[in-house]
């Protein structure tokens, strides 16, 4: 039996929906002018979108020089001129036609895209919401041809004058869609988007020259046949020049080239983390995460690395037809590319061994610069903070003094920014006088520094060293000095030993003469009972003791603290609070992070000469020591040239 709506009661909301359904018209084909405006909304968001489409067309036409002229940040006029192949009269007529393109001939071509544009939507979409004028000439034609298209109404072609290539003018953008024009931002914002768009294209095509002008003012002019490194520096600034690390990784599947920044060149956002696939700028969350993971141990949490990476692979392995603006793509073997990028970037950073340089414009060095005008009495008073000069006695000598330095007001918080106070900086000013150039490292340390690791090379020419502030180590080298955060530096060493060395050989265990009972919370006791074997892997012998209790019978030799009970208890408490839901791999990682931090030398621990030498010896065995596992810097270098600049000698 068929029912009518009148046969049963309907809620008001349901009745409204049915009434709306009855009022809907039948399916019909949209008029071209409406369809084009909808397409324009997908492709054209702002002036930068127009610039992107027109410049990409110029590149596909083989242009080696492209000029972009804007008026009112592109709101009034966008003119893109190129010296490419140009168009014949018949091609020019079809340039603004719907779905017309010279870049696809068959369905299979959609799965092998090797051009910047291919959809055939850009020009008709742009023409539907603006006034377009195109002048084009091929190299073998004595004259150019011109057409205009206003809101989709196209003129007949006519002869015109013009050089070989194409000039496209887009005026009065969004003139017939005022709502969209209303959402455009102020000129500075729109111009910034255009600049960013041209930067991304120019980085991918360093052989092409680009010129950008706005309101007859030059924004930039990039020469043709520019080296990629030079082009990156032209956008990133001269400071980036010495901080770029080259990346090259080739296999049968894909090639990865480009540059990444040294660990000291991190940023507050991901603006300078740029990835290109077949010379097309893309945003892929997975591949960007691969770069972030590669830098995880080199830069602070919440900061972003500098990277300009270029992937080249078979076009059939990547689908660029995912998004109208082509900024999102899809890969057939995304996980393979993820691993390739992460491994290549991490290896490049480790191989470079670049030690972060102190930025002479950094606020921390304002204190140093102020010392240039200090009086001799002030400098002399600050030098009294040192108890003794660099010790001449070698390790084991009873004559070796303790270099502990009591610094008034020193912040003991480990993760707080540590700034050198005036007394310390004045003392560092006379570093070369305090550190004897005739006091080399002991033989065993010198031999260990011959290892082929970046960390070893940092100190292969060390002349001497001492501690300041019970928190930092100063090492004089042949070309300057290195300042080391002793806690972060030692934490990096322990992290590597736990993460890598202990995975291949069991740790040495030192037995305790008397077992130490552990006073654990119930959560910590339960955690220990569940993961007792994990602790054993790290060298802890923890056994049941008494009624439901535990005791420590042995500890690994890498634990240098005498507070074994406190160390084990705090480790278990922290693990109980954070590790209950972790899988075994994540749990092991948590243990490594935690033990490296807790067992490392702390800020405030005084170090003697033998301690410093031992620390340097251990650091020479580690692939890198310029960042702690959390990404904080451990070392900074200040060359004699930098010091001369501070004191205005250069």
VMD Tcl script that draws the C-alpha trace (Angstrom):
set ca {
  {0.00 0.00 0.00}
  {1.36 3.42 -0.95}
  {1.37 6.15 1.64}
  {1.07 9.87 1.08}
  {2.52 12.54 3.30}
  {-0.98 13.45 4.39}
  {-1.53 9.93 5.70}
  {0.75 10.37 8.73}
  {1.96 13.11 11.01}
  {5.33 14.77 10.34}
  {7.56 16.74 12.67}
  {7.94 20.42 11.61}
  {11.61 19.96 10.66}
  {10.86 16.92 8.50}
  {7.96 18.71 6.81}
  {10.26 21.67 5.98}
  {12.78 19.36 4.34}
  {10.12 17.66 2.24}
  {8.64 20.99 1.20}
  {12.13 22.13 0.12}
  {12.57 18.89 -1.83}
  {9.28 19.44 -3.67}
  {10.41 22.95 -4.58}
  {13.75 21.84 -6.06}
  {14.02 22.10 -9.86}
  {14.95 19.21 -12.11}
  {18.60 18.52 -12.97}
  {19.84 20.85 -15.67}
  {23.14 21.73 -17.30}
  {24.73 24.91 -16.00}
  {25.31 27.74 -18.46}
  {29.00 28.17 -19.41}
  {29.29 31.51 -17.63}
  {28.19 29.96 -14.31}
  {30.31 26.83 -14.76}
  {33.39 28.92 -15.50}
  {32.86 31.06 -12.43}
  {32.56 27.94 -10.28}
  {35.78 26.61 -11.82}
  {37.39 29.98 -11.22}
  {36.48 29.72 -7.55}
  {38.36 26.41 -7.34}
  {41.48 27.62 -9.16}
  {41.61 31.41 -8.64}
  {41.56 32.59 -5.04}
  {43.62 35.78 -5.27}
  {46.14 37.57 -7.55}
  {48.83 35.07 -6.56}
  {46.70 32.27 -8.06}
  {46.60 34.08 -11.40}
  {50.35 34.71 -11.31}
  {51.01 31.04 -10.59}
  {48.92 29.80 -13.52}
  {50.36 32.28 -16.02}
  {53.98 31.76 -14.97}
  {53.58 27.98 -15.14}
  {52.21 28.33 -18.67}
  {55.24 30.43 -19.58}
  {57.57 27.73 -18.24}
  {55.77 25.05 -20.24}
  {56.25 27.27 -23.30}
  {60.02 27.05 -22.81}
  {60.60 30.59 -21.52}
  {64.05 31.49 -20.17}
  {63.06 34.99 -19.03}
  {59.73 35.84 -17.32}
  {58.65 39.29 -16.14}
  {55.69 39.89 -13.83}
  {54.30 43.44 -13.56}
  {51.61 44.23 -11.00}
  {49.44 47.23 -10.28}
  {47.75 47.53 -6.92}
  {49.34 44.18 -5.87}
  {47.61 42.54 -8.82}
  {44.09 43.68 -8.03}
  {44.05 46.12 -10.95}
  {46.57 44.53 -13.32}
  {48.71 41.43 -13.69}
  {50.98 41.31 -16.71}
  {53.16 38.25 -17.37}
  {55.62 38.51 -20.27}
  {57.81 35.66 -21.47}
  {60.18 34.80 -24.31}
  {58.75 31.33 -24.85}
  {57.59 29.60 -28.01}
  {54.49 31.76 -28.42}
  {51.19 30.80 -30.10}
  {49.92 30.78 -33.66}
  {46.67 32.55 -34.45}
  {44.58 29.35 -34.34}
  {46.05 28.32 -30.99}
  {45.48 31.79 -29.59}
  {41.76 31.56 -30.41}
  {41.46 28.39 -28.33}
  {43.62 29.60 -25.43}
  {40.61 30.76 -23.38}
  {38.28 28.02 -24.54}
  {36.88 25.64 -21.93}
  {39.08 22.56 -21.31}
  {41.42 23.40 -24.17}
  {45.04 22.36 -23.68}
  {48.13 21.41 -25.66}
  {49.49 19.24 -22.86}
  {47.17 16.22 -23.01}
  {46.40 14.08 -26.06}
  {45.05 10.84 -24.58}
  {43.57 9.51 -21.34}
  {46.85 7.79 -20.46}
  {48.58 11.17 -20.41}
  {46.75 11.95 -17.16}
  {48.92 9.37 -15.43}
  {52.21 10.71 -16.77}
  {52.19 14.46 -16.17}
  {55.53 16.08 -16.96}
  {54.32 19.67 -17.43}
  {53.37 22.36 -14.94}
  {49.82 22.79 -16.24}
  {47.49 20.41 -18.04}
  {43.87 20.87 -17.02}
  {42.92 23.56 -19.53}
  {40.89 25.37 -16.87}
  {43.19 28.23 -15.87}
  {42.79 30.74 -18.73}
  {39.01 30.31 -19.23}
  {38.52 30.55 -15.46}
  {40.64 33.70 -15.25}
  {38.89 35.23 -18.30}
  {35.46 34.64 -16.76}
  {36.20 36.98 -13.82}
  {38.46 39.62 -15.38}
  {39.47 41.52 -18.53}
  {42.12 39.50 -20.36}
  {44.35 40.59 -23.23}
  {46.80 38.19 -24.89}
  {49.50 39.09 -27.42}
  {51.60 36.23 -28.75}
  {54.14 35.62 -31.49}
  {56.08 32.54 -32.55}
  {59.75 32.84 -33.45}
  {59.14 32.04 -37.14}
  {56.27 34.50 -37.55}
  {56.99 38.14 -38.49}
  {53.96 39.49 -36.62}
  {52.08 38.84 -33.40}
  {48.37 38.19 -32.85}
  {46.09 39.66 -30.17}
  {42.79 38.70 -28.59}
  {40.76 40.07 -25.67}
  {38.31 38.28 -23.42}
  {36.07 40.20 -21.03}
  {34.13 38.01 -18.63}
  {34.05 35.17 -21.16}
  {33.19 37.32 -24.20}
  {36.10 36.88 -26.61}
  {37.07 39.09 -29.53}
  {38.28 38.02 -32.95}
  {42.07 37.80 -33.29}
  {43.83 40.70 -34.91}
  {47.43 41.41 -35.93}
  {49.59 43.20 -33.40}
  {53.19 44.14 -32.74}
  {55.23 42.18 -30.24}
  {58.45 40.30 -29.64}
  {58.59 36.49 -29.86}
  {56.84 35.02 -26.85}
  {53.61 35.82 -25.05}
  {52.24 38.71 -23.00}
  {49.09 38.12 -20.95}
  {47.38 40.99 -19.13}
  {44.71 40.33 -16.53}
  {42.91 43.52 -15.46}
  {40.10 44.23 -12.99}
  {40.27 40.85 -11.25}
  {36.89 39.76 -9.79}
  {35.16 42.77 -11.36}
  {31.98 40.73 -11.90}
  {32.19 38.77 -8.62}
  {32.26 41.57 -6.02}
  {31.76 39.19 -3.10}
  {35.04 37.44 -3.91}
  {36.83 40.74 -4.46}
  {35.63 41.86 -1.03}
  {37.56 39.02 0.59}
  {40.93 40.11 -0.82}
  {43.37 41.32 1.82}
  {45.30 44.56 1.94}
  {47.92 45.11 -0.74}
  {50.90 44.17 1.43}
  {49.35 40.77 2.16}
  {48.41 40.07 -1.46}
  {51.85 41.16 -2.66}
  {53.45 38.89 -0.08}
  {51.48 35.93 -1.48}
  {52.67 36.75 -5.00}
  {56.29 36.97 -3.85}
  {56.02 33.61 -2.10}
  {54.49 32.06 -5.22}
  {57.29 33.34 -7.47}
  {59.92 32.26 -4.94}
  {58.68 28.67 -5.02}
  {58.68 28.57 -8.80}
  {62.03 30.33 -9.11}
  {63.65 27.93 -6.65}
  {62.59 25.01 -8.82}
  {63.84 26.66 -12.03}
  {67.13 28.43 -11.27}
  {68.03 28.50 -14.97}
  {65.10 30.85 -15.68}
  {65.41 34.58 -15.00}
  {62.54 36.23 -13.11}
  {61.65 39.88 -12.63}
  {58.85 41.10 -10.36}
  {57.61 44.71 -10.27}
  {54.71 46.26 -8.37}
  {53.44 49.74 -9.19}
  {56.60 50.28 -11.28}
  {58.84 49.46 -8.31}
  {61.26 46.55 -8.62}
  {60.71 43.81 -6.02}
  {63.47 41.51 -7.27}
  {65.32 40.51 -10.42}
  {66.88 37.08 -10.65}
  {69.44 36.32 -13.36}
  {69.26 33.39 -15.75}
  {71.38 30.26 -15.25}
  {71.79 30.90 -11.53}
  {73.16 28.12 -9.32}
  {70.51 26.68 -7.04}
  {72.51 27.48 -3.92}
  {72.83 31.12 -5.01}
  {69.11 31.33 -5.68}
  {68.29 29.94 -2.25}
  {70.60 32.49 -0.65}
  {69.03 35.30 -2.71}
  {65.73 34.55 -0.96}
  {66.97 33.27 2.41}
  {69.63 35.93 3.01}
  {73.42 35.99 3.05}
  {73.48 34.61 6.60}
  {72.19 31.32 5.20}
  {75.09 30.96 2.77}
  {77.56 29.30 5.13}
  {74.88 27.31 6.92}
  {73.58 25.27 3.97}
  {74.34 21.55 3.87}
  {74.10 19.81 0.51}
  {71.86 16.74 0.20}
  {72.37 14.17 -2.57}
  {70.70 10.78 -2.54}
  {70.17 8.74 -5.71}
  {68.69 5.31 -6.35}
  {66.76 3.56 -9.09}
  {63.44 4.88 -7.78}
  {64.05 8.58 -7.15}
  {66.72 11.22 -6.75}
  {66.79 13.66 -3.86}
  {68.90 16.82 -4.09}
  {68.92 20.20 -2.44}
  {70.11 21.88 0.72}
  {69.21 21.84 4.40}
  {70.22 24.26 7.12}
  {72.66 23.59 9.92}
  {71.10 22.88 13.33}
  {71.56 26.51 14.36}
  {69.30 27.72 11.54}
  {65.93 26.69 12.97}
  {62.80 28.82 12.51}
  {59.58 29.52 14.47}
  {57.45 28.27 11.54}
  {57.71 25.98 8.50}
  {57.99 28.76 5.92}
  {61.56 27.78 5.00}
  {60.79 24.06 4.86}
  {60.10 23.62 1.16}
  {59.66 20.42 -0.80}
  {59.46 20.05 -4.58}
  {58.45 17.02 -6.60}
  {59.46 17.03 -10.25}
  {60.09 20.77 -9.84}
  {56.58 21.40 -8.54}
  {56.23 22.95 -5.07}
  {54.00 20.75 -2.92}
  {52.71 20.44 0.61}
  {52.78 16.82 1.78}
  {52.36 16.29 5.50}
  {54.06 12.90 5.52}
  {57.20 14.00 3.67}
  {57.48 17.19 5.70}
  {57.25 15.06 8.83}
  {60.17 13.01 7.51}
  {62.32 16.16 7.52}
  {61.12 17.10 11.00}
  {61.99 13.65 12.34}
  {65.44 13.86 10.76}
  {66.05 17.04 12.80}
  {64.34 15.81 15.96}
  {67.60 15.48 17.91}
  {69.25 18.57 16.42}
  {66.85 21.47 17.02}
  {64.62 22.50 19.95}
  {61.09 21.19 20.22}
  {58.58 23.49 18.53}
  {61.12 24.88 16.05}
  {61.37 24.09 12.34}
  {64.43 23.33 10.21}
  {65.47 25.09 7.01}
  {65.21 22.76 4.01}
  {64.98 23.12 0.24}
  {64.60 19.60 -1.12}
  {63.93 18.49 -4.70}
  {62.58 15.03 -5.50}
  {62.73 13.71 -9.06}
  {60.91 10.49 -9.91}
  {59.01 8.88 -12.75}
  {55.82 10.94 -13.37}
  {53.80 7.72 -13.36}
  {54.74 7.30 -9.67}
  {53.03 10.52 -8.62}
  {49.46 11.74 -9.12}
  {49.32 15.53 -9.43}
  {45.64 15.53 -10.36}
  {44.47 15.45 -6.74}
  {43.88 19.15 -6.12}
  {42.84 21.95 -8.51}
  {45.87 24.05 -7.56}
  {48.15 20.97 -7.80}
  {49.78 21.72 -4.45}
  {48.79 18.31 -3.08}
  {49.94 15.11 -4.74}
  {49.70 11.38 -4.17}
  {52.54 8.83 -4.36}
  {52.41 5.14 -5.21}
  {55.22 4.43 -2.71}
  {54.85 7.15 -0.10}
  {56.52 5.16 2.70}
  {59.59 4.57 0.54}
  {59.98 8.29 -0.07}
  {59.43 9.01 3.63}
  {62.33 6.76 4.61}
  {64.53 8.10 1.84}
  {64.10 11.74 2.86}
  {64.51 11.10 6.60}
  {67.68 9.04 6.14}
  {69.28 11.37 3.57}
  {68.68 14.55 5.59}
  {69.88 13.03 8.85}
  {73.01 11.65 7.20}
  {73.79 15.01 5.58}
  {73.53 16.88 8.89}
  {75.67 14.33 10.69}
  {78.25 14.26 7.91}
  {78.59 18.03 7.86}
  {79.51 18.31 11.54}
  {78.69 22.02 11.33}
  {79.09 23.63 14.72}
  {76.58 26.42 15.35}
  {78.18 29.88 15.23}
  {77.25 32.55 17.69}
  {75.14 35.19 15.94}
  {76.85 38.55 16.37}
  {73.44 40.20 16.20}
  {72.10 38.02 19.01}
  {71.13 39.83 22.21}
  {73.42 37.58 24.25}
  {76.43 39.21 22.65}
  {75.35 42.73 23.47}
  {76.95 42.10 26.84}
  {80.18 41.13 25.11}
  {80.17 44.23 22.92}
  {79.65 46.40 25.98}
  {82.92 45.15 27.40}
  {84.86 46.89 24.64}
  {84.61 50.07 26.68}
  {85.26 48.52 30.10}
  {88.02 50.01 32.21}
  {91.12 48.04 33.21}
  {89.94 48.13 36.84}
  {86.58 46.60 35.88}
  {88.23 43.88 33.84}
  {90.72 43.18 36.62}
  {87.91 42.90 39.17}
  {86.03 40.44 36.99}
  {89.12 38.30 36.55}
  {89.28 37.79 40.31}
  {86.29 35.49 39.92}
  {88.65 32.80 38.67}
  {90.42 30.84 41.40}
  {93.33 29.80 39.26}
  {94.49 29.79 35.66}
  {94.37 26.71 33.46}
  {96.04 23.91 35.45}
  {99.50 22.90 34.31}
  {99.30 19.60 36.21}
  {98.07 16.55 34.36}
  {95.26 14.23 35.49}
  {95.98 12.41 38.74}
  {98.29 15.08 40.12}
  {97.47 16.26 43.62}
  {98.53 19.75 42.58}
  {95.60 20.09 40.21}
  {93.28 22.82 41.52}
  {89.49 22.71 41.52}
  {88.18 25.20 38.97}
  {84.74 25.52 40.50}
  {83.46 29.05 39.93}
  {80.84 30.50 42.25}
  {78.78 32.82 40.10}
  {76.43 35.05 42.10}
  {72.85 34.90 40.96}
  {73.44 32.03 38.53}
  {70.24 30.38 37.35}
  {70.42 26.66 38.13}
  {67.32 25.78 36.12}
  {68.62 23.38 33.52}
  {66.27 24.32 30.71}
  {66.28 28.08 31.26}
  {68.16 30.25 28.74}
  {71.67 30.69 30.09}
  {73.29 34.07 29.46}
  {76.86 34.81 30.40}
  {77.08 37.57 32.95}
  {79.52 40.47 32.68}
  {82.14 38.85 34.90}
  {82.21 35.67 32.83}
  {82.34 37.55 29.56}
  {85.15 39.79 30.73}
  {87.09 36.70 31.68}
  {86.40 35.11 28.32}
  {87.77 38.27 26.72}
  {91.22 37.30 27.90}
  {90.78 33.65 26.99}
  {93.95 33.41 24.94}
  {96.00 34.75 27.84}
  {94.39 32.37 30.30}
  {94.72 29.23 28.15}
  {98.30 28.29 27.45}
  {98.94 27.42 23.80}
  {101.60 25.02 25.09}
  {99.08 22.95 27.07}
  {97.83 20.35 24.58}
  {95.34 17.61 25.29}
  {96.83 14.43 26.76}
  {97.96 11.76 24.27}
  {94.97 9.50 24.74}
  {92.58 12.34 24.05}
  {94.52 13.50 21.01}
  {94.50 9.99 19.52}
  {90.77 9.66 20.05}
  {90.22 12.93 18.22}
  {91.66 11.41 15.06}
  {88.44 9.43 14.60}
  {86.49 10.20 11.45}
  {83.52 11.74 13.26}
  {82.42 15.38 13.06}
  {82.52 15.63 16.85}
  {86.15 14.54 16.94}
  {87.13 17.19 14.42}
  {85.78 19.94 16.66}
  {88.64 19.52 19.11}
  {91.45 18.02 17.04}
  {93.36 21.30 17.32}
  {92.33 22.16 20.87}
  {94.98 24.07 22.85}
  {93.39 24.07 26.29}
  {90.14 24.21 28.22}
  {88.54 25.18 31.52}
  {85.14 25.44 33.22}
  {83.19 28.62 33.94}
  {80.05 29.08 36.00}
  {80.07 25.40 37.01}
  {77.98 24.93 33.86}
  {80.08 25.61 30.78}
  {83.37 24.45 29.32}
  {85.52 26.79 27.24}
  {87.89 25.20 24.72}
  {90.45 27.23 22.78}
  {91.02 26.05 19.22}
  {93.42 27.25 16.56}
  {90.83 29.64 15.09}
  {88.80 30.69 18.11}
  {86.96 29.11 21.00}
  {84.14 26.64 21.57}
  {81.62 27.12 24.39}
  {80.01 23.90 25.66}
  {76.93 23.39 27.82}
  {78.25 20.54 29.95}
  {74.85 19.02 30.80}
  {73.48 19.05 27.25}
  {76.81 17.81 25.85}
  {77.04 14.90 28.28}
  {73.35 14.10 27.75}
  {74.00 13.71 24.01}
  {76.92 11.35 24.72}
  {74.87 9.18 27.09}
  {71.94 9.15 24.70}
  {74.12 7.78 21.92}
  {75.70 5.20 24.21}
  {72.31 3.99 25.39}
  {70.61 4.10 22.01}
  {73.40 2.62 19.89}
  {76.26 1.12 21.88}
  {74.07 -0.80 24.35}
  {72.04 -2.28 21.51}
  {75.14 -4.18 20.33}
  {76.82 -5.02 23.63}
  {75.52 -5.38 27.20}
  {76.46 -2.63 29.66}
  {79.13 -3.14 32.29}
  {77.52 -3.56 35.68}
  {79.03 -2.55 38.98}
  {77.73 -4.58 41.92}
  {76.70 -2.72 45.05}
  {78.36 -3.89 48.23}
  {75.05 -3.54 50.04}
  {71.71 -3.76 48.18}
  {69.81 -0.50 48.27}
  {66.14 -0.93 49.17}
  {63.85 1.15 46.95}
  {60.96 3.07 48.43}
  {58.55 3.01 45.49}
  {55.00 4.12 45.00}
  {52.49 1.42 44.14}
  {52.39 2.59 40.53}
  {56.18 2.48 40.28}
  {56.31 -1.00 41.86}
  {53.75 -2.28 39.39}
  {55.70 -0.73 36.52}
  {58.91 -2.37 37.71}
  {57.27 -5.77 37.99}
  {55.96 -5.45 34.45}
  {59.16 -4.10 32.86}
  {61.91 -5.51 35.05}
  {63.66 -7.08 32.05}
  {63.82 -3.70 30.30}
  {65.74 -2.25 33.24}
  {68.10 -5.22 33.11}
  {68.89 -4.40 29.47}
  {70.15 -1.01 30.63}
  {72.35 -2.51 33.37}
  {70.12 -2.29 36.44}
  {69.88 -5.36 38.66}
  {66.59 -4.88 40.49}
  {65.28 -7.78 42.55}
  {62.35 -8.41 44.90}
  {63.25 -7.46 48.45}
  {61.24 -8.16 51.56}
  {57.47 -8.19 51.48}
  {56.41 -6.70 48.15}
  {59.45 -4.43 47.98}
  {62.39 -4.06 45.63}
  {66.10 -3.41 45.98}
  {68.92 -2.42 43.66}
  {71.81 -4.92 43.56}
  {73.80 -3.46 40.67}
  {73.93 -0.40 38.43}
  {75.53 0.29 35.02}
  {78.94 1.93 35.02}
  {77.68 4.80 32.86}
  {75.68 6.05 35.85}
  {78.06 8.48 37.53}
  {75.79 9.64 40.29}
  {76.25 8.39 43.84}
  {72.55 8.81 44.51}
  {71.59 5.43 43.05}
  {68.43 5.08 45.10}
  {67.17 8.51 44.15}
  {68.01 7.95 40.49}
  {66.22 4.60 40.19}
  {63.18 5.76 42.15}
  {62.71 8.93 40.13}
  {63.17 7.01 36.88}
  {60.51 4.49 37.86}
  {58.11 7.17 39.07}
  {58.45 9.08 35.82}
  {58.07 5.92 33.75}
  {54.98 4.96 35.71}
  {53.46 8.35 35.01}
  {54.16 8.37 31.27}
  {54.88 4.88 30.01}
  {51.94 2.66 30.89}
  {50.28 2.90 27.46}
  {53.47 2.70 25.40}
  {54.50 -0.23 23.23}
  {57.93 -1.86 23.89}
  {59.76 0.26 21.31}
  {58.32 3.52 22.63}
  {58.98 2.40 26.20}
  {62.64 1.75 25.42}
  {62.87 5.18 23.77}
  {61.39 6.78 26.90}
  {63.95 4.98 29.03}
  {66.81 6.16 26.83}
  {65.62 9.78 26.93}
  {65.05 9.72 30.66}
  {68.28 7.99 31.66}
  {70.43 10.17 29.44}
  {68.97 13.29 31.02}
  {69.06 12.09 34.63}
  {72.53 10.53 34.49}
  {74.23 13.44 32.71}
  {76.45 15.97 34.44}
  {74.28 18.78 35.75}
  {74.65 22.53 35.59}
  {76.28 23.39 38.89}
  {78.54 20.32 39.00}
  {82.19 21.46 39.31}
  {84.55 19.72 36.87}
  {88.28 19.27 37.19}
  {90.69 19.00 34.31}
  {90.49 15.20 34.29}
  {86.69 15.38 34.13}
  {86.78 17.73 31.16}
  {89.33 15.59 29.34}
  {87.24 12.48 29.94}
  {84.15 14.24 28.64}
  {85.94 15.35 25.47}
  {87.32 11.84 25.02}
  {83.84 10.33 25.18}
  {82.42 13.01 22.89}
  {85.01 12.15 20.24}
  {83.42 8.71 19.91}
  {79.95 10.06 19.18}
  {78.77 10.83 15.62}
  {77.69 14.32 16.65}
  {77.52 16.33 19.84}
  {76.25 19.73 18.71}
  {72.66 19.17 19.91}
  {71.17 17.30 22.84}
  {68.45 14.65 22.27}
  {65.79 17.33 22.73}
  {67.34 19.54 20.06}
  {68.91 22.14 22.37}
  {72.35 23.32 21.20}
  {75.26 21.89 23.17}
  {78.11 23.84 21.60}
  {78.72 27.20 20.01}
  {81.79 28.40 18.17}
  {83.19 31.92 18.29}
  {86.09 32.48 15.90}
  {88.87 34.99 16.43}
  {87.44 36.86 13.45}
  {84.11 37.13 15.31}
  {85.91 38.34 18.44}
  {87.78 40.96 16.40}
  {84.43 42.21 15.10}
  {83.08 42.45 18.64}
  {86.00 44.68 19.64}
  {85.84 46.66 16.37}
  {89.19 45.42 15.10}
  {87.50 44.51 11.80}
}
mol new
graphics top color blue
foreach p $ca { graphics top sphere $p radius 0.5 }
foreach p [lrange $ca 0 end-1] q [lrange $ca 1 end] { graphics top cylinder $p $q radius 0.2 }
display resetview
